[in-house]
Structures are given as C-alpha cells and as structure tokens.
Amino acid sequence: QVQLVESGGGLVQPGGSLRLSCAASGFTFSSHAMSWYRQAPGKERELVAVISSLGGSTNYADSVKGRFTISRDNAKNTLYLQMNSLKPEDTAVYYCRTTRFGVYYWGQGTQVTVSS
C-alpha cells in the first residue's frame, strides 16, 4: 500500500534552515507528482510546493518563494523540502502528498516550529 513518511522537522530559530524528507513506498514514485502542504494551528491546510514526476517543473506558494526549494530523488523514492530563512509564520505541521488513481495519500506529518 502507499506509504509516505515525513521526517526532518524540529525547533529552529528565525532565519534558520531545515530540510524535510518524505520517504515513499508502495507505488511507482517516479511516475507521480508530489507536493508539500502545511497546516498551522487554527488554520486550514495549505499548499506549499509541488514538483512534477521527473522534477523538471516546480511551483511554490507566494509565501515561500525564494526561501523554500522542493526536490526529489527518484532513485531513492524520496521527496525533499529545503527551507531557508525560516520565519515564525512558517510554524506548522508539514505533510507530503501524492495522488494515485484520483485518491489523495498523505503522510503523518512532521512538526516545524520557528521560535527564538
């Protein structure tokens, strides 16, 4: 079955960096676009970044453009999110997601807290 497992979250000071990973299994990773979402307390889940199946195309939410980079390693079935210049408003649970036959699959999420 499809499994997505996020890791790499934690507590970081404003201006710091983190790299999130999402290990995928149970499907042909290289055939599917992947995305990162986040959900802050009391807010709706929002799209952060999307990457095409082969990594040639990416898109970002305006709030993270220039600071976050989505990438993937299809040989390792792993999705990444490099987050630089982190701000307190980036605090959220971050999820990776894929879609297969019209069904959304989510990981369990990883907490990112940006605070001094």
C-alpha positions as CSV (number, residue, x, y, z in Angstrom):
1,Q,0.0,0.0,0.0
2,V,1.0,3.6,-0.5
3,Q,3.1,4.9,2.4
4,L,4.5,8.4,2.9
5,V,6.8,9.0,5.9
6,E,8.0,12.6,6.7
7,S,11.0,13.4,8.8
8,G,13.3,16.3,9.5
9,G,11.1,18.6,11.4
10,G,12.1,20.3,14.7
11,L,12.6,23.6,16.5
12,V,14.7,26.2,14.7
13,Q,15.4,29.9,15.4
14,P,14.1,32.6,13.0
15,G,16.4,32.8,10.0
16,G,17.5,29.2,10.3
17,S,17.1,26.3,8.0
18,L,15.7,22.8,7.9
19,R,15.4,20.0,5.3
20,L,12.3,17.9,5.4
21,S,12.2,14.4,3.8
22,C,9.4,12.3,2.7
23,A,10.1,8.6,2.1
24,A,7.7,7.0,-0.3
25,S,6.8,3.3,-0.9
26,G,4.0,1.2,-2.4
27,F,3.7,3.0,-5.7
28,T,5.9,4.0,-8.7
29,F,7.3,7.2,-7.2
30,S,8.9,8.4,-10.4
31,S,5.5,8.4,-12.2
32,H,3.8,10.8,-9.8
33,A,3.9,14.5,-9.0
34,M,4.5,15.2,-5.3
35,S,3.6,18.1,-3.1
36,W,4.2,19.5,0.3
37,Y,1.4,21.0,2.4
38,R,1.4,22.6,5.8
39,Q,-1.2,23.3,8.5
40,A,-0.7,25.8,11.2
41,P,-2.8,25.7,14.4
42,G,-6.3,27.0,13.8
43,K,-5.7,27.3,10.1
44,E,-6.6,25.3,7.0
45,R,-4.0,23.1,5.3
46,E,-2.3,25.0,2.5
47,L,-0.2,24.0,-0.4
48,V,3.5,24.9,-0.1
49,A,5.2,23.4,-3.2
50,V,4.6,21.0,-6.0
51,I,7.1,19.1,-8.1
52,S,6.5,17.1,-11.3
53,S,7.2,13.4,-11.6
54,L,10.6,13.8,-13.1
55,G,11.4,17.0,-11.2
56,G,11.5,19.3,-14.2
57,S,8.7,21.6,-13.0
58,T,8.1,23.1,-9.6
59,N,5.7,25.6,-8.2
60,Y,5.6,27.4,-4.9
61,A,3.2,29.3,-2.7
62,D,4.0,33.1,-2.8
63,S,4.7,33.0,0.9
64,V,7.7,30.6,0.5
65,K,9.1,31.6,-2.9
66,G,12.8,32.3,-2.8
67,R,13.1,30.6,0.6
68,F,12.0,27.0,0.1
69,T,13.1,24.5,-2.5
70,I,11.3,21.3,-3.4
71,S,13.3,18.5,-4.9
72,R,13.2,14.7,-5.3
73,D,15.4,11.8,-5.8
74,N,13.6,9.2,-7.8
75,A,16.4,6.6,-7.3
76,K,15.7,6.8,-3.5
77,N,11.9,7.3,-3.7
78,T,12.3,10.4,-1.6
79,L,10.9,13.9,-1.7
80,Y,12.6,16.9,0.0
81,L,11.8,20.4,1.1
82,Q,14.8,22.6,1.8
83,M,13.6,25.5,4.0
84,N,15.8,28.6,4.5
85,S,15.3,31.9,6.1
86,L,12.6,30.4,8.3
87,K,10.1,32.8,9.9
88,P,7.8,32.2,12.9
89,E,4.8,32.1,10.5
90,D,6.3,29.0,8.9
91,T,5.5,27.1,12.1
92,A,3.2,24.3,11.1
93,V,2.9,20.6,10.6
94,Y,4.3,19.7,7.2
95,Y,2.8,16.9,5.1
96,C,3.8,15.3,1.8
97,R,1.1,14.2,-0.6
98,T,0.6,12.3,-3.7
99,T,-2.4,11.4,-5.9
100,R,-2.9,7.9,-7.3
101,F,-6.0,7.0,-9.4
102,G,-7.8,10.0,-8.0
103,V,-7.1,9.2,-4.4
104,Y,-5.0,11.5,-2.2
105,Y,-2.4,9.9,0.0
106,W,-0.9,11.8,3.0
107,G,2.0,11.2,5.3
108,Q,1.6,11.6,9.1
109,G,3.3,15.0,9.1
110,T,6.3,16.5,10.8
111,Q,6.2,19.4,13.1
112,V,8.3,22.5,12.3
113,T,8.5,25.2,14.9
114,V,10.2,28.5,14.3
115,S,10.8,30.4,17.5
116,S,13.5,32.2,19.4
